[in-house]
Amino acid sequence: MPNIKLIDRYIFKSFIVLFFATFFVCLFIVVMQFVWLHVDELIGKGIPLWVLARFFYYACLTSTPIALPLAILLASLMTFGNLGERLELLSMKTAGISLFRIMRSLLIFISFLVVGAFFFSNNVIPIAQQKMWVLMFSFRQKSPELEIPVGEFYSGIRGWNIYARSKDTKHKALCDVMIYDFSNGFENANVTTADTLRIATTADKKNLIISLTNGEYFENLKSQTKSRDNTPYRRETFQTKDILIDFDTNFEELSGDIFQNQHISKNIQKLTHDIDSINFVRDSLKDTYAENIVENKLFGNTYQPTYIEKKDSLPIAFSQTTRNTDSLFLISSQEQMKQIANTAVMKMQNTVSDVQYNTIVINEADNYYVRHNIEWHRKFTLSFACLIFFFIGAPLGAIIGKGGLGMPAVVSIVLFIIYYIIDTYGQKMGRENVWSVWQGMWLSSSILLPVGIFLTYKAATDSEMFRNETYLSFFKKAYKFFKTDLHALITNKGTKQIV
């Protein structure tokens, strides 16, 4: 009987090395894909390195929910694929050790990992997401780093367009420069030409000092005259001229309070409280608006025809207590009919406006509720996805019996893409209120869980579903079966024709 504890340590050691290696590789790929989507907001703004390091740190924490299940799938598939390829798995089963007993050490580790993933998703990710998006919005507010190209217009300074024909790198100056100042509007543009241009920043880095030499300044004075025939302008020749422009080059991080009420920065307790609150508010708004429309707009006494004089000859149906509105309308004059119709149209337009406004308010409450509900379910789907991917990867690796990085990587990527597509589709259906939120969020898990159970059953019963010999034998039997039936059919048909 082999040493069980030694086998547990050996399998756990094989898995944990592959797990950490694949996790960091997957995390790097996911983070780079996220950064690539926002690269325009990071490059060319002179952001300090320590701020970028913080941003990448928070991005890594935020991307963990995507990288962790993929790493578990790939590591488990490679681990049991290596055991099957080296016939170690077969030797253990021959010695009477079941697949679940072989997986025991990994099951314990995955159980702790699932619990840790939940607490990580509940306590760490909200803080990381809040800090990361605060930095992202701070990057968007940061002014771009000033680097004027040669031979094209530069519009990085608000209200200014600068064109330089050449650059003097020795003296750090731009040569043969034209500046268009549109700060007062396009029709009141001012033009400045100069031989050289140098740019410096003030000590507090909140202003730019543009130094010009040997140039001319043309100012449009159209706004100062009422004449449309002639447009006067002012011309100024200078040898040196300095222009001070507001251009804050410091990096200022925004306050984290801007995301304090967002769903991404809340844990389970806050999400549950806010979901209950907004659900109560949403239902109250719907009841109030519906009651207001039904009672005051549709069945209320919205119109009083006070201009109709009471006459003794009017029937009882037209009295103050019982009115027939159609009859009242028909006995009115043409001018009164127009006034009644205009009043009805106006009231209908007001009703439509009220309905549209109420719909916007209710939709906003619905969106707030749906976003928080999706985030609440996401705290649990991360942990459950880790468990499902282990029960897919481990038995699949045992069935395939191929180790290394080739086949396991291909299978893992294909399975993860399928999971990601299903999960994205489910979230979309839940976000658009086509399905319930819990149905959309748990769609991928409900589809992949039976797959994991099926693969685990096949691996535990030594299935040959992924071996080439099984399929070759099946096709040979099928070919032989159809060949025999076809020969018998032709023979019977020929016999009938002879008879």
N, C-alpha and C positions, 0 to 999 in steps of 0.2 A: 504494500500500500504506500503510495507516494506521500511525501510530507506536504500536508494541505497548507500549512502556514507558509511554507517556502513557495508554494505555487501562488498563493495570494499576494505575497510580497513581489514576486516576479511579474505577475500580471499588472499589479498596481504601478510598479516602477516603469514598466513598458508604456502604460497608458499615460501616466502623469508627465513623462518627458514629451511625448507626442502632443499632449493637450496644451501645455504651455507654449510649445513651438508653434502649433497651428493657431492658438489664440492670438498671439502677438502678430502673426502674419495676417490673419483675418482682420484684426483690429487696425493694423496699418493700412490695409486696402480700403476698409470702410471709412476711415478718417480721411485718407487722401481723396476718396470720391466726394466726401462732404466738402472738403476744402476746395476742390476743383469747382464745385458749384458756386462758391462764394469768393473765388480768387480775385475778381475785379474789386471787391471791397477791402482786400488786404494789401495788394501790391500798389506801390507808388504813392504811399501816404506817409512814409517815414515813421511807421509805428515802432516803438522801442522793442528790443528783442525780448525783454522780460515780460512785456505784455503779450507778445506773440506766444511765448512759452506757456503762459497761463491759459491762453485761448486753446492751444493744442492739448493741454492737460484736461481742460473741461470737455473738449471735443472727444477725447479718448474715453472719459467716463460716460459721456452721453451715448457714444456708439457701442458701448459694451452690450446692450440688449440685442444688437444685431450680430455681433461677433461671437458671443458666448455660445448660442445654440449651434452655429456653424462649426465652431471649434470642437464642440462635443461630438457632433456627427462625424466630422472628419477623423478625429483622434480615435474614437471607438471603432470606426470602420477600418482604419489602418492597423490598429492593435490586433483585432481578431482576424484581419486578413493576413497579417504576418504570422500569427499562430497557425492558421490553416495552411499557409504556403509552406511553412517549415514542418508540417505534420505534427506539431506539438499539441494542437487541439485534438487531433485524432488519437494521439497517445493518451491524453487525459481521459477522453471518453472511453477508450479501450480499458483503462484502469478502473472504470466504474464511476467516474466523476461526471455528474450531469452538467449541462450548460449553465443552469442557474447557480450551481455551486461554484463553477469557474468564475462566474460574474459577481460573486458575493462581495469581494473587496471593492469592486467598482460600483456596485449598487449602493454600498454604504457611503462611498465618496460622493456619488451623484445625489444621494438624498441630502447630505449636508450642503452640497452645492446648490440644490434647488431651494432650500430654506434660505441660504445666504443670498441667492439671487433675488428672492422676494424682498428681504430687508434692504438689499442694495437698491432695488428698484423703488422701494418706498421711502428710504431715508437719504440716499446719496444722489440719485438721479435728479430729483426735483431741484436740489441746491445747485448741482452742476449745470442743469439746463438753464436755470435762471441766470447764473453768472456768465455762462457762455453767450446767451442772447443779449445780455447787457453789454458785453464787450462787442458783440456784432453790431448793435445799434450805435455804440460809441465809435466804431470804425466808420460807419456810414456818415456820422456827423463830422468826422475828422477831415480837415482840408487836405487836398492832395499835395504831395511833395512837389515843390516848384522845380521843374526841369523843362525849360522851353526848348523845343526841337528847332531845327534849322530847315527852312524851305517850306514850312506849313504854318497855318494859323494855330495859335495856342489859346484855348479858352478856359484854362484852369482857374483863372482869377475872375470872379463873378463880375459881369458887366464889361469885361475887357477882352479884346482880341489882339494878340501880339504876333507880328510876323518879322522874322529875322532872316536875312539872306546868307549870313555866314557867322562864324563863331571864332573869337580869338581866345584860344585855350590858355595861352601864356599869361594874358592879363585878365582872364576870366570875365570876358565881356562879349556881348552880342553886337554885331556890326550891321550897319544899314538896316535900321529898324523902323517899322511902322506900327503905331498903336492906335486902335480904334476904341474909343470910350463910349459905350452904350448905356452907361449908368443912368442917364436922363431920358432914355428912350431911343428908339431907332431913328426917329426923325430929327432928334436933337443930338446926333452923334458928333463927337469931337475927335479930331485926327491930329496925331503928333508924329513927326518924323525926326530921326536923329541918326548921327553917325555911329554912336556907340551907346550901349545900355548895360548898366551894372545893377545887380539886385542884392540887397542885404536885408537882414531882419533886425528889428529893434531888440534891446536887451531882454525885454519880457516876452519876445517871440509872438507878439500879438499884432504886429504891423510889418508891412514891407516898405522898404525905402528903395525907390527906383530912381537911379541917378542917370540923367541923360546929358550928352554933350553934343554941341554943334547941331542944332535942330530947329524946327519950326513947329508952331502950334496953331491949329485952325479950329476956331470955336463957332458953332452954328448958333446964330442969334434969332432963329425963326420964332422961338417962343416969346421974344421980347417985342415983336411987331405984329400988327394986325393986317398988314398988307399981304396979299396973296401973289402979287406980281413978282416982287423981288424978295429974295431971301438974303439978308445981310449976314456977314460973318466977320469975325475978328482974327487977325493974323498976328502972330508974335514970333519974333526971332530971338533965339537965346544961344548962349555959349554953354552954360551949365544950368541944369534944372533938376530939382529933387521933388519927387511925388511920394506922398505918404498914403498907403492903402491899408485898410483893415484886412488882415489875413492872419488869423490865429493858427499858428503851426504847432501849438502845444496839444498834447493828447489829454483830454479830459474824460474820465470815465463817468458815465451816467449813473444815476442812483438806481439801486436795485428795486426801489419801490414801484417802478413802472411795470414790473412783471409780478408784483406781489399778489395781484388778484387773478392772474392767469392760471389756467389749468396745469401748465407744465411745471409750476413751482409749488405744487401742493402734494401732500402725502395722502394716505388712505383716510385718515381722520378728517382732514380739511375737505377732501373731496366729498366724503359722505355727508358732512354737515352742509356744504354748499349745494349739493344735489337735492337734499331734502328741502332746503330753503327756496331754491329757485323753482322746484316743482310746485311748492305751495303758492309762490307768487304767480307762477305761470297759470295754474288752475284758477286762481282768483281773478287774474286779468281776463281770462277767457269767459268766466261766468259774468263778470261785470260788463264787459263789452257786449256779450250776447243779450243780456238783460236790457242794456241801454238801447240797442238796436231794435229789439222786439217791441219794447214798451213805448219808447219815445219816438221812434222813427216810423215804425210800420203801423202800430195800432193806436198810437197816441193821437190826440186831437191837435194835429199839427197845423190846421188851417181854420181860421174863423172868418166867414164871409160877413164881416161887420157892415159892409156897404149896402147890403140888401135890406131895404126897409120892410118893416113888418106891416102887413096889410090884413085887413079883416077877411078879404076874399081868398087868402092862401088856405090851402087844405090843412088839415090837422097834421098830415105827414111832414109839413114844413115848419112846424112849431119848434120852440126852443128845445123841447125835450126829445123829440124824434125828428131827425133830419134825413132826407134822402138826397145825398150829395149829387147824384146824377141829375135828379129833377131840378135841384137848385142851379146846377150848371146850365141846364137847357133853358131855363127861364131868364138867365142873365143876358145882358146886352153883349154885343160883339166886343166892345171895349173891355167889359168885365171878363169875358171869356179869355181874351188875350192876357189880361192881368193874372187871372187864375192859372193859365197855362205857364206863364213866366215864373210865377211863384212856385208852382209844382216842379218845374225844371230846376230852379234854384235850390229847392229843398232836396231834390234828388241828387244834385251835384254835391251838396253838403254832406248828404248821407254817404255817397261814394267816397268822398274825401276822408270822412271819419272811418269808414271801413278800411281803406288803404292804410291810413295811419295806424289803426289798431292792428292790422296785419303785420306791419313792419315791427311794431313793439313786441307782438307775440312771437314772430319769427326770430327776433333777437334773443328773446328768452329761451326759445327752443334750441337755438344754436349754442347758447351758453350751457344749457342742460346737456345737450348731446356731446359737446367737447369734454365736459367734466366726466360724463358717464363713460366715454371711450377711454379717457385716461385712467379711470378707476379700474376698468377691466384689464387694461394693459399691464397693471401691476401684477396680475396673476398669470396672464398669458405668457409672460417671459419665463417664469419658473416652470410652467407646464410644458412649454416648448423644449426646454432643456431635457426634461424627462422623456418626452416623446422621441426626440432625436437620438437619445442614447439607446432606446429600445428599437430604433430603426437601424442605427449604425452598427451596433454590436452583433445582432443576429445576421444582418446583411453581410458583414465582413466574414462571419463564420461560414455562411453559405457560399459566398463567392470564392473564398480561399485565395485571394490575391492581395499581397501586401504592397509596400512601396507607396509612392506618391501618384502614380499614373491613374490606374483604375479607380482607387478610392477617391481621388480628387475630382475626377469626372462625375462619378456617381453622386458625391456630396454636393457639388455645385448644381447638378440637375435637380436633385431633391430640394435643395434650398431655394432655387429659383421657383420651383412649383409652389413651395410653401409661401414664399414672398408674394407671388402673384395672387394666390388664394387669400392671403391675409390682407393685402391691399384692396382687393375686390370686396372683401367682407367689411372692411372699415369704410369704404366708399358707400356701400349700401346702408350701413348704419348711420353714417354722417348725413346722408340725404334723406333719412327717415323712410327709406323703402322697406327696410327690415328693422326689427328691434335692435338696439345697440348690442345686447348680449349675443344675439344670433350672428351679427356681423363679426364681432370680435372673436368669437369661439368657432367660427366656420373652419379655419385652417386646422385647428386642433381636433375638431370632430371628424375631419376627413383623414388626417394623418394618424390619429390614434388607432383606428382599425388596421391600418397598414402596419404599424408597429406590432400590434398583437398578432397579426397574421405571420409576419416575418419571424417573430420570436417563436411561435408555434412550429413553423417549418424548420427553424434551426435546431430547436430542441428535439425534434423527431427525425433529425438527419435527412432533411429533404434534399433531393437532387435537382431542384428546379432551375438552378443556374449552371448546370453542367452540360457541356456540349453533347456528351454521349446520350443524355436523356432525350434531347430534342432530335438527335439523329435517329435514335431507336424509334421514337414516335413517328417520324416522317417515313421511315422504312416500313413500319407496320401499316401505316395509312396507305402508302403506295401499294404494298402487297395486297391489302384489302380491296382497294378500288380496282386493281388490276384483275383480281380473281372475279369480282362482280361484273366487270366489263366483259371479260372473256365468256362468262356464263350467259350474259345477256345476248352477246353476239351469237353464241352457239344456239341458244333457244330460238332466236329470231330466224336463223338459217334453217332450223328443223321445221319451223312452222311454214316457211315458204315452200319447202320440199313437199310437205303434206298437202 
